Amino acid sequence: MTGFKHIENLIAERLEQKLADMSPRPKIYKGQDILQIRDRSQGELSVFVTHTGLASVNEMSGAPHIAEITREYVAWIVVRSAKGHASAEGSKELADMTTERVIQALIGLRLAKGLQPLHLVNNGLGDAYSDAFGYFPVAFHHSTVISGSL
């Protein structure tokens, strides 16, 4: 199975494994979890894995019923505001360390046998800040070939 929810789940499972030794340990959420989160309830450090849609579609030459589709997934590193980290720099250091760990865990990874590897991309999203949190995106693309019926 290669549906976007399946890939999103595999990414989240990988991050749960690879970030388990961090302190503070980030809570890992998937797109389906976002609606269940109440303001400020996600803790000091979280990673939200979201499918953001199709990044590209390429039809195969001479075979219009076959296409390679590329989907984008974003791991949003969410860090509570500076109050919990003694300074704004403390929040940024925690975000920076977590961003690096997310990239290390996912770059070039084949999530399962037969799947294409994840590719780190610059999708143009930048860091964002609210009164309570800093949001730091890391984007990956995943491609798969889809065949229609003739």
TIPA-270088 format. One record per residue: residue number from 1; residue in three letters; x, y, z of N, C-alpha, C, O, CB in turn. Coordinates in steps of 0.2 Angstrom, whole numbers, plus 5000, padded with zeros to 4 digits. Glycine has a CB too. Example, Ala and Ser with C-alpha at 12.3 -4.5 7.8 and 13.67 -1.06 7.14 Angstrom:
BEGIN
{pt 1, "ALA", {5066, 4972, 5039}, {5062, 4978, 5039}, {5066, 4984, 5039}, {5071, 4983, 5042}, {5057, 4978, 5045}} {pt 2, "SER", {5064, 4989, 5035}, {5068, 4995, 5036}, {5064, 5000, 5039}, {5067, 5006, 5040}, {5070, 4997, 5029}} 
This chain:
BEGIN
{pt 1, "MET", {5004, 4994, 5000}, {5000, 5000, 5000}, {5004, 5006, 5000}, {5009, 5006, 5004}, {4995, 5000, 5006}} {pt 2, "THR", {5003, 5011, 4996}, {5007, 5017, 4996}, {5003, 5024, 4996}, {5005, 5029, 4994}, {5011, 5017, 4989}} {pt 3, "GLY", {4997, 5023, 4999}, {4992, 5029, 5000}, {4996, 5034, 5004}, {5000, 5032, 5008}, {4986, 5027, 5002}} {pt 4, "PHE", {4994, 5040, 5004}, {4997, 5046, 5008}, {4996, 5045, 5015}, {5001, 5047, 5019}, {4994, 5052, 5006}} {pt 5, "LYS", {4991, 5042, 5017}, {4990, 5041, 5025}, {4995, 5036, 5027}, {4998, 5036, 5033}, {4983, 5039, 5027}} {pt 6, "HIS", {4996, 5031, 5023}, {5001, 5025, 5025}, {5008, 5028, 5025}, {5011, 5026, 5030}, {5000, 5019, 5019}} {pt 7, "ILE", {5010, 5032, 5020}, {5016, 5035, 5021}, {5017, 5040, 5027}, {5022, 5039, 5030}, {5018, 5039, 5014}} {pt 8, "GLU", {5012, 5044, 5028}, {5012, 5048, 5034}, {5013, 5044, 5040}, {5017, 5046, 5044}, {5005, 5052, 5034}} {pt 9, "ASN", {5010, 5039, 5041}, {5010, 5034, 5047}, {5017, 5031, 5047}, {5020, 5031, 5053}, {5005, 5029, 5046}} {pt 10, "LEU", {5020, 5029, 5042}, {5027, 5026, 5042}, {5032, 5032, 5044}, {5037, 5030, 5047}, {5029, 5024, 5035}} {pt 11, "ILE", {5031, 5038, 5041}, {5036, 5043, 5043}, {5035, 5045, 5051}, {5040, 5045, 5054}, {5034, 5050, 5039}} {pt 12, "ALA", {5029, 5045, 5053}, {5028, 5046, 5060}, {5031, 5040, 5065}, {5034, 5042, 5070}, {5021, 5047, 5062}} {pt 13, "GLU", {5030, 5034, 5063}, {5033, 5029, 5066}, {5041, 5029, 5066}, {5044, 5028, 5072}, {5031, 5022, 5063}} {pt 14, "ARG", {5044, 5031, 5061}, {5051, 5032, 5060}, {5053, 5037, 5065}, {5058, 5036, 5069}, {5053, 5033, 5053}} {pt 15, "LEU", {5050, 5043, 5065}, {5052, 5048, 5070}, {5051, 5046, 5077}, {5055, 5048, 5081}, {5048, 5054, 5068}} {pt 16, "GLU", {5046, 5042, 5079}, {5045, 5040, 5086}, {5051, 5036, 5088}, {5053, 5036, 5093}, {5038, 5036, 5086}} {pt 17, "GLN", {5053, 5032, 5083}, {5059, 5027, 5085}, {5065, 5031, 5086}, {5069, 5031, 5090}, {5060, 5022, 5079}} {pt 18, "LYS", {5067, 5036, 5081}, {5073, 5039, 5080}, {5074, 5045, 5085}, {5079, 5048, 5086}, {5074, 5042, 5073}} {pt 19, "LEU", {5068, 5048, 5088}, {5068, 5054, 5092}, {5067, 5052, 5099}, {5067, 5056, 5104}, {5063, 5059, 5090}} {pt 20, "ALA", {5066, 5045, 5101}, {5064, 5043, 5107}, {5069, 5044, 5113}, {5068, 5045, 5119}, {5063, 5035, 5107}} {pt 21, "ASP", {5076, 5045, 5111}, {5081, 5047, 5116}, {5082, 5054, 5117}, {5086, 5056, 5121}, {5087, 5044, 5113}} {pt 22, "MET", {5078, 5058, 5114}, {5079, 5065, 5115}, {5076, 5068, 5122}, {5072, 5065, 5125}, {5076, 5069, 5110}} {pt 23, "SER", {5079, 5073, 5124}, {5076, 5076, 5131}, {5076, 5084, 5130}, {5081, 5087, 5129}, {5081, 5074, 5137}} {pt 24, "PRO", {5070, 5086, 5130}, {5064, 5083, 5130}, {5062, 5079, 5124}, {5064, 5080, 5119}, {5058, 5088, 5132}} {pt 25, "ARG", {5058, 5073, 5126}, {5056, 5069, 5120}, {5050, 5072, 5117}, {5045, 5074, 5120}, {5054, 5062, 5123}} {pt 26, "PRO", {5051, 5073, 5110}, {5045, 5076, 5107}, {5039, 5071, 5106}, {5040, 5065, 5105}, {5047, 5078, 5100}} {pt 27, "LYS", {5033, 5074, 5106}, {5027, 5070, 5105}, {5027, 5070, 5097}, {5028, 5076, 5094}, {5021, 5073, 5108}} {pt 28, "ILE", {5025, 5065, 5094}, {5024, 5064, 5087}, {5017, 5064, 5085}, {5013, 5060, 5088}, {5028, 5058, 5084}} {pt 29, "TYR", {5015, 5068, 5081}, {5008, 5068, 5079}, {5007, 5067, 5071}, {5012, 5069, 5068}, {5004, 5075, 5081}} {pt 30, "LYS", {5002, 5065, 5069}, {5000, 5064, 5062}, {4995, 5069, 5060}, {4991, 5072, 5064}, {4998, 5057, 5060}} {pt 31, "GLY", {4994, 5070, 5054}, {4988, 5074, 5051}, {4982, 5073, 5055}, {4978, 5078, 5056}, {4988, 5074, 5044}} {pt 32, "GLN", {4980, 5067, 5055}, {4973, 5065, 5058}, {4973, 5067, 5066}, {4967, 5068, 5068}, {4972, 5058, 5058}} {pt 33, "ASP", {4978, 5068, 5069}, {4978, 5070, 5076}, {4977, 5078, 5077}, {4975, 5080, 5083}, {4985, 5068, 5079}} {pt 34, "ILE", {4978, 5082, 5072}, {4979, 5089, 5073}, {4972, 5092, 5076}, {4972, 5096, 5080}, {4980, 5092, 5066}} {pt 35, "LEU", {4966, 5089, 5073}, {4960, 5092, 5076}, {4959, 5090, 5083}, {4954, 5093, 5086}, {4954, 5089, 5072}} {pt 36, "GLN", {4962, 5085, 5086}, {4961, 5083, 5093}, {4965, 5087, 5098}, {4964, 5087, 5104}, {4963, 5076, 5094}} {pt 37, "ILE", {4970, 5091, 5095}, {4974, 5095, 5100}, {4971, 5102, 5101}, {4969, 5106, 5097}, {4981, 5096, 5096}} {pt 38, "ARG", {4971, 5103, 5108}, {4969, 5109, 5110}, {4974, 5114, 5111}, {4980, 5112, 5112}, {4965, 5108, 5117}} {pt 39, "ASP", {4973, 5120, 5110}, {4978, 5125, 5111}, {4983, 5124, 5117}, {4980, 5123, 5122}, {4975, 5132, 5111}} {pt 40, "ARG", {4989, 5124, 5116}, {4994, 5123, 5121}, {4995, 5116, 5124}, {4998, 5116, 5129}, {4993, 5128, 5126}} {pt 41, "SER", {4991, 5112, 5122}, {4991, 5105, 5125}, {4996, 5100, 5122}, {4997, 5095, 5125}, {4984, 5102, 5124}} {pt 42, "GLN", {5000, 5102, 5117}, {5004, 5097, 5114}, {5011, 5097, 5117}, {5015, 5093, 5115}, {5005, 5099, 5107}} {pt 43, "GLY", {5012, 5101, 5123}, {5018, 5100, 5126}, {5024, 5105, 5124}, {5023, 5109, 5120}, {5021, 5093, 5126}} {pt 44, "GLU", {5030, 5104, 5127}, {5036, 5108, 5126}, {5038, 5107, 5118}, {5041, 5112, 5115}, {5041, 5107, 5131}} {pt 45, "LEU", {5038, 5101, 5116}, {5041, 5100, 5109}, {5037, 5094, 5106}, {5036, 5089, 5109}, {5049, 5097, 5110}} {pt 46, "SER", {5035, 5096, 5100}, {5031, 5091, 5096}, {5034, 5091, 5089}, {5037, 5096, 5086}, {5024, 5093, 5096}} {pt 47, "VAL", {5032, 5086, 5085}, {5033, 5085, 5078}, {5027, 5083, 5075}, {5024, 5078, 5077}, {5039, 5080, 5076}} {pt 48, "PHE", {5024, 5087, 5070}, {5018, 5085, 5067}, {5020, 5083, 5060}, {5023, 5087, 5056}, {5013, 5092, 5067}} {pt 49, "VAL", {5018, 5077, 5058}, {5019, 5075, 5051}, {5013, 5076, 5047}, {5007, 5073, 5049}, {5021, 5067, 5051}} {pt 50, "THR", {5013, 5080, 5042}, {5007, 5081, 5038}, {5008, 5080, 5030}, {5014, 5081, 5028}, {5005, 5088, 5039}} {pt 51, "HIS", {5003, 5077, 5027}, {5003, 5077, 5020}, {5001, 5083, 5017}, {4995, 5085, 5019}, {4999, 5070, 5017}} {pt 52, "THR", {5004, 5087, 5013}, {5002, 5093, 5011}, {4999, 5093, 5003}, {4997, 5098, 5001}, {5007, 5098, 5011}} {pt 53, "GLY", {4999, 5087, 5000}, {4996, 5086, 4994}, {5001, 5084, 4988}, {5007, 5082, 4990}, {4993, 5093, 4991}} {pt 54, "LEU", {4999, 5085, 4982}, {5003, 5083, 4976}, {5008, 5088, 4975}, {5007, 5094, 4975}, {4999, 5081, 4970}} {pt 55, "ALA", {5015, 5086, 4974}, {5020, 5091, 4972}, {5021, 5091, 4965}, {5022, 5096, 4962}, {5027, 5089, 4976}} {pt 56, "SER", {5020, 5085, 4962}, {5021, 5085, 4954}, {5017, 5078, 4952}, {5017, 5073, 4955}, {5028, 5085, 4952}} {pt 57, "VAL", {5016, 5079, 4945}, {5013, 5073, 4942}, {5017, 5072, 4935}, {5017, 5077, 4931}, {5005, 5073, 4941}} {pt 58, "ASN", {5020, 5067, 4933}, {5023, 5066, 4927}, {5020, 5060, 4924}, {5021, 5054, 4926}, {5031, 5065, 4928}} {pt 59, "GLU", {5017, 5061, 4918}, {5015, 5055, 4914}, {5021, 5052, 4910}, {5025, 5055, 4909}, {5009, 5058, 4909}} {pt 60, "MET", {5020, 5045, 4910}, {5026, 5042, 4906}, {5025, 5043, 4899}, {5019, 5042, 4896}, {5025, 5034, 4908}} {pt 61, "SER", {5030, 5044, 4896}, {5030, 5045, 4888}, {5028, 5039, 4885}, {5030, 5033, 4886}, {5037, 5047, 4886}} {pt 62, "GLY", {5023, 5040, 4881}, {5020, 5035, 4877}, {5015, 5030, 4881}, {5012, 5025, 4878}, {5025, 5030, 4874}} {pt 63, "ALA", {5014, 5032, 4887}, {5009, 5028, 4891}, {5005, 5032, 4896}, {5007, 5033, 4902}, {5013, 5023, 4896}} {pt 64, "PRO", {5000, 5036, 4893}, {4996, 5041, 4897}, {4993, 5038, 4903}, {4990, 5042, 4907}, {4992, 5044, 4892}} {pt 65, "HIS", {4992, 5031, 4903}, {4989, 5028, 4909}, {4993, 5027, 4915}, {4991, 5024, 4920}, {4985, 5022, 4906}} {pt 66, "ILE", {5000, 5028, 4914}, {5005, 5027, 4919}, {5008, 5034, 4921}, {5010, 5038, 4917}, {5010, 5022, 4917}} {pt 67, "ALA", {5008, 5036, 4927}, {5011, 5042, 4930}, {5015, 5041, 4936}, {5013, 5037, 4940}, {5005, 5047, 4931}} {pt 68, "GLU", {5020, 5045, 4937}, {5024, 5045, 4943}, {5021, 5051, 4947}, {5021, 5057, 4944}, {5031, 5046, 4942}} {pt 69, "ILE", {5018, 5050, 4953}, {5016, 5056, 4957}, {5020, 5057, 4962}, {5023, 5052, 4965}, {5008, 5054, 4959}} {pt 70, "THR", {5022, 5063, 4964}, {5026, 5065, 4970}, {5022, 5068, 4975}, {5018, 5074, 4973}, {5032, 5069, 4967}} {pt 71, "ARG", {5021, 5066, 4981}, {5018, 5069, 4986}, {5023, 5072, 4991}, {5028, 5070, 4992}, {5013, 5064, 4990}} {pt 72, "GLU", {5020, 5078, 4994}, {5024, 5081, 4999}, {5022, 5080, 5006}, {5016, 5080, 5007}, {5024, 5089, 4997}} {pt 73, "TYR", {5027, 5079, 5010}, {5025, 5078, 5018}, {5030, 5083, 5021}, {5036, 5084, 5020}, {5027, 5071, 5020}} {pt 74, "VAL", {5027, 5086, 5026}, {5030, 5091, 5030}, {5031, 5089, 5038}, {5025, 5087, 5040}, {5027, 5098, 5030}} {pt 75, "ALA", {5036, 5089, 5040}, {5037, 5088, 5048}, {5038, 5094, 5051}, {5043, 5098, 5050}, {5043, 5083, 5049}} {pt 76, "TRP", {5033, 5097, 5054}, {5033, 5103, 5058}, {5036, 5102, 5065}, {5033, 5099, 5069}, {5026, 5106, 5058}} {pt 77, "ILE", {5041, 5105, 5066}, {5044, 5105, 5073}, {5041, 5111, 5077}, {5042, 5116, 5075}, {5052, 5105, 5073}} {pt 78, "VAL", {5038, 5109, 5082}, {5034, 5114, 5086}, {5037, 5115, 5093}, {5037, 5110, 5097}, {5026, 5113, 5086}} {pt 79, "VAL", {5040, 5121, 5094}, {5043, 5122, 5101}, {5039, 5127, 5105}, {5038, 5133, 5102}, {5051, 5124, 5100}} {pt 80, "ARG", {5038, 5126, 5111}, {5035, 5131, 5115}, {5039, 5137, 5116}, {5045, 5137, 5115}, {5033, 5128, 5122}} {pt 81, "SER", {5036, 5143, 5117}, {5039, 5149, 5117}, {5045, 5149, 5122}, {5046, 5144, 5126}, {5034, 5154, 5119}} {pt 82, "ALA", {5049, 5154, 5122}, {5055, 5155, 5125}, {5055, 5154, 5133}, {5059, 5152, 5136}, {5059, 5161, 5124}} {pt 83, "LYS", {5049, 5156, 5136}, {5048, 5155, 5143}, {5050, 5149, 5146}, {5053, 5148, 5151}, {5041, 5157, 5145}} {pt 84, "GLY", {5049, 5143, 5142}, {5050, 5137, 5145}, {5058, 5135, 5144}, {5060, 5130, 5146}, {5046, 5131, 5142}} {pt 85, "HIS", {5061, 5139, 5140}, {5068, 5137, 5139}, {5073, 5143, 5141}, {5079, 5143, 5139}, {5069, 5136, 5131}} {pt 86, "ALA", {5071, 5147, 5145}, {5075, 5152, 5148}, {5077, 5158, 5144}, {5078, 5164, 5146}, {5082, 5149, 5151}} {pt 87, "SER", {5076, 5157, 5137}, {5078, 5162, 5132}, {5075, 5160, 5125}, {5074, 5155, 5124}, {5085, 5164, 5132}} {pt 88, "ALA", {5075, 5165, 5121}, {5073, 5164, 5114}, {5078, 5160, 5111}, {5076, 5155, 5107}, {5072, 5171, 5110}} {pt 89, "GLU", {5084, 5161, 5113}, {5089, 5156, 5110}, {5089, 5149, 5112}, {5090, 5144, 5108}, {5096, 5159, 5112}} {pt 90, "GLY", {5086, 5148, 5118}, {5085, 5141, 5120}, {5080, 5138, 5116}, {5080, 5132, 5114}, {5083, 5141, 5128}} {pt 91, "SER", {5074, 5141, 5114}, {5069, 5138, 5110}, {5072, 5137, 5103}, {5071, 5131, 5100}, {5063, 5143, 5109}} {pt 92, "LYS", {5076, 5141, 5100}, {5079, 5140, 5094}, {5084, 5135, 5094}, {5085, 5131, 5089}, {5083, 5147, 5091}} {pt 93, "GLU", {5088, 5134, 5099}, {5093, 5128, 5100}, {5089, 5122, 5100}, {5091, 5117, 5096}, {5097, 5129, 5106}} {pt 94, "LEU", {5084, 5121, 5103}, {5080, 5115, 5104}, {5077, 5114, 5097}, {5077, 5108, 5095}, {5074, 5116, 5109}} {pt 95, "ALA", {5074, 5119, 5093}, {5071, 5118, 5087}, {5077, 5116, 5082}, {5076, 5111, 5078}, {5068, 5124, 5084}} {pt 96, "ASP", {5083, 5119, 5082}, {5088, 5117, 5078}, {5090, 5110, 5079}, {5091, 5106, 5074}, {5094, 5122, 5079}} {pt 97, "MET", {5091, 5108, 5085}, {5093, 5101, 5086}, {5088, 5096, 5084}, {5090, 5091, 5081}, {5094, 5100, 5094}} {pt 98, "THR", {5082, 5097, 5085}, {5076, 5093, 5083}, {5076, 5093, 5075}, {5075, 5087, 5072}, {5070, 5095, 5086}} {pt 99, "THR", {5077, 5098, 5072}, {5076, 5099, 5065}, {5082, 5094, 5062}, {5081, 5090, 5057}, {5077, 5106, 5062}} {pt 100, "GLU", {5088, 5095, 5064}, {5093, 5091, 5062}, {5092, 5083, 5063}, {5093, 5079, 5059}, {5100, 5092, 5066}} {pt 101, "ARG", {5089, 5081, 5069}, {5087, 5074, 5070}, {5082, 5072, 5065}, {5082, 5066, 5063}, {5085, 5073, 5077}} {pt 102, "VAL", {5077, 5076, 5064}, {5072, 5074, 5059}, {5075, 5073, 5052}, {5073, 5068, 5049}, {5066, 5080, 5059}} {pt 103, "ILE", {5079, 5077, 5050}, {5082, 5076, 5043}, {5087, 5070, 5043}, {5086, 5066, 5039}, {5087, 5083, 5042}} {pt 104, "GLN", {5090, 5069, 5048}, {5095, 5063, 5049}, {5090, 5057, 5049}, {5092, 5052, 5046}, {5099, 5063, 5055}} {pt 105, "ALA", {5085, 5057, 5052}, {5080, 5051, 5052}, {5077, 5049, 5046}, {5075, 5043, 5044}, {5075, 5052, 5058}} {pt 106, "LEU", {5076, 5054, 5041}, {5072, 5053, 5035}, {5075, 5054, 5029}, {5073, 5051, 5024}, {5066, 5058, 5036}} {pt 107, "ILE", {5080, 5058, 5028}, {5084, 5059, 5022}, {5086, 5053, 5018}, {5089, 5049, 5021}, {5090, 5064, 5023}} {pt 108, "GLY", {5083, 5052, 5012}, {5085, 5046, 5008}, {5082, 5039, 5011}, {5084, 5034, 5008}, {5092, 5045, 5008}} {pt 109, "LEU", {5078, 5040, 5016}, {5075, 5034, 5019}, {5070, 5030, 5014}, {5065, 5033, 5011}, {5072, 5035, 5025}} {pt 110, "ARG", {5070, 5024, 5013}, {5065, 5020, 5010}, {5061, 5017, 5016}, {5063, 5013, 5020}, {5068, 5013, 5006}} {pt 111, "LEU", {5055, 5019, 5017}, {5051, 5018, 5022}, {5049, 5011, 5023}, {5047, 5008, 5028}, {5044, 5022, 5022}} {pt 112, "ALA", {5048, 5007, 5017}, {5047, 5000, 5017}, {5050, 4997, 5010}, {5051, 5001, 5006}, {5039, 4999, 5018}} {pt 113, "LYS", {5050, 4991, 5010}, {5053, 4987, 5004}, {5048, 4989, 4998}, {5042, 4989, 4999}, {5053, 4980, 5005}} {pt 114, "GLY", {5052, 4991, 4993}, {5048, 4992, 4987}, {5046, 4999, 4986}, {5043, 5001, 4981}, {5042, 4988, 4986}} {pt 115, "LEU", {5047, 5003, 4991}, {5045, 5011, 4991}, {5051, 5015, 4989}, {5057, 5013, 4990}, {5042, 5013, 4998}} {pt 116, "GLN", {5050, 5020, 4985}, {5055, 5025, 4983}, {5057, 5028, 4990}, {5054, 5029, 4995}, {5052, 5030, 4978}} {pt 117, "PRO", {5064, 5031, 4990}, {5066, 5035, 4995}, {5063, 5042, 4996}, {5060, 5044, 4991}, {5074, 5035, 4995}} {pt 118, "LEU", {5063, 5044, 5002}, {5061, 5051, 5003}, {5067, 5056, 5001}, {5072, 5054, 5002}, {5059, 5052, 5011}} {pt 119, "HIS", {5065, 5062, 4999}, {5069, 5067, 4996}, {5068, 5073, 5000}, {5062, 5076, 5000}, {5069, 5068, 4989}} {pt 120, "LEU", {5073, 5076, 5003}, {5073, 5082, 5007}, {5072, 5088, 5002}, {5076, 5088, 4997}, {5079, 5083, 5011}} {pt 121, "VAL", {5067, 5092, 5002}, {5066, 5098, 4998}, {5065, 5104, 5001}, {5064, 5104, 5007}, {5060, 5096, 4993}} {pt 122, "ASN", {5067, 5110, 4998}, {5065, 5116, 5000}, {5059, 5118, 4997}, {5059, 5120, 4991}, {5071, 5121, 4998}} {pt 123, "ASN", {5053, 5118, 5000}, {5047, 5120, 4997}, {5045, 5127, 4998}, {5039, 5129, 4997}, {5042, 5115, 5000}} {pt 124, "GLY", {5049, 5131, 5001}, {5048, 5138, 5002}, {5045, 5140, 5008}, {5044, 5146, 5010}, {5044, 5140, 4996}} {pt 125, "LEU", {5043, 5135, 5012}, {5040, 5137, 5019}, {5045, 5139, 5023}, {5051, 5136, 5023}, {5036, 5131, 5022}} {pt 126, "GLY", {5044, 5144, 5027}, {5049, 5147, 5032}, {5046, 5146, 5039}, {5041, 5143, 5040}, {5050, 5154, 5031}} {pt 127, "ASP", {5051, 5147, 5044}, {5049, 5147, 5051}, {5043, 5152, 5052}, {5043, 5157, 5049}, {5055, 5148, 5055}} {pt 128, "ALA", {5039, 5150, 5057}, {5034, 5155, 5059}, {5033, 5155, 5067}, {5035, 5150, 5070}, {5027, 5152, 5056}} {pt 129, "TYR", {5031, 5160, 5069}, {5030, 5161, 5077}, {5024, 5164, 5079}, {5021, 5168, 5075}, {5036, 5166, 5079}} {pt 130, "SER", {5021, 5161, 5084}, {5015, 5164, 5088}, {5018, 5166, 5095}, {5023, 5166, 5096}, {5009, 5159, 5088}} {pt 131, "ASP", {5013, 5169, 5099}, {5015, 5170, 5106}, {5017, 5164, 5110}, {5021, 5165, 5114}, {5009, 5174, 5109}} {pt 132, "ALA", {5014, 5159, 5108}, {5016, 5153, 5112}, {5021, 5148, 5109}, {5024, 5144, 5113}, {5009, 5149, 5113}} {pt 133, "PHE", {5022, 5148, 5102}, {5026, 5143, 5099}, {5030, 5145, 5093}, {5028, 5150, 5090}, {5021, 5137, 5097}} {pt 134, "GLY", {5035, 5142, 5092}, {5039, 5143, 5086}, {5037, 5136, 5081}, {5037, 5131, 5084}, {5046, 5144, 5087}} {pt 135, "TYR", {5037, 5137, 5075}, {5035, 5132, 5070}, {5041, 5132, 5065}, {5042, 5137, 5062}, {5028, 5133, 5067}} {pt 136, "PHE", {5044, 5126, 5064}, {5049, 5125, 5060}, {5048, 5119, 5055}, {5048, 5113, 5057}, {5056, 5124, 5064}} {pt 137, "PRO", {5047, 5120, 5049}, {5045, 5115, 5044}, {5051, 5112, 5041}, {5056, 5115, 5039}, {5041, 5118, 5039}} {pt 138, "VAL", {5051, 5105, 5039}, {5056, 5102, 5036}, {5051, 5097, 5031}, {5047, 5093, 5033}, {5060, 5097, 5040}} {pt 139, "ALA", {5053, 5098, 5024}, {5049, 5095, 5019}, {5052, 5090, 5015}, {5058, 5090, 5014}, {5046, 5100, 5014}} {pt 140, "PHE", {5048, 5084, 5014}, {5051, 5079, 5010}, {5046, 5077, 5004}, {5040, 5078, 5005}, {5052, 5073, 5015}} {pt 141, "HIS", {5049, 5074, 4999}, {5045, 5072, 4994}, {5045, 5064, 4993}, {5051, 5062, 4994}, {5046, 5075, 4987}} {pt 142, "HIS", {5040, 5061, 4991}, {5040, 5054, 4990}, {5036, 5053, 4984}, {5030, 5055, 4983}, {5036, 5050, 4996}} {pt 143, "SER", {5039, 5049, 4979}, {5036, 5047, 4973}, {5034, 5040, 4972}, {5037, 5035, 4975}, {5041, 5049, 4967}} {pt 144, "THR", {5029, 5039, 4968}, {5027, 5032, 4967}, {5024, 5032, 4960}, {5021, 5037, 4957}, {5021, 5030, 4972}} {pt 145, "VAL", {5024, 5026, 4957}, {5021, 5026, 4950}, {5014, 5023, 4951}, {5013, 5018, 4954}, {5025, 5021, 4945}} {pt 146, "ILE", {5009, 5026, 4947}, {5002, 5024, 4947}, {5000, 5022, 4940}, {5001, 5025, 4936}, {4997, 5029, 4950}} {pt 147, "SER", {4996, 5016, 4940}, {4994, 5014, 4933}, {4986, 5014, 4933}, {4983, 5012, 4938}, {4996, 5007, 4931}} {pt 148, "GLY", {4984, 5017, 4928}, {4976, 5017, 4927}, {4975, 5011, 4923}, {4979, 5007, 4920}, {4974, 5023, 4924}} {pt 149, "SER", {4968, 5010, 4922}, {4966, 5004, 4917}, {4965, 5007, 4910}, {4963, 5012, 4909}, {4960, 5000, 4920}} {pt 150, "LEU", {4966, 5003, 4905}, {4965, 5005, 4898}, {4958, 5004, 4896}, {4957, 5005, 4890}, {4970, 5001, 4894}} 
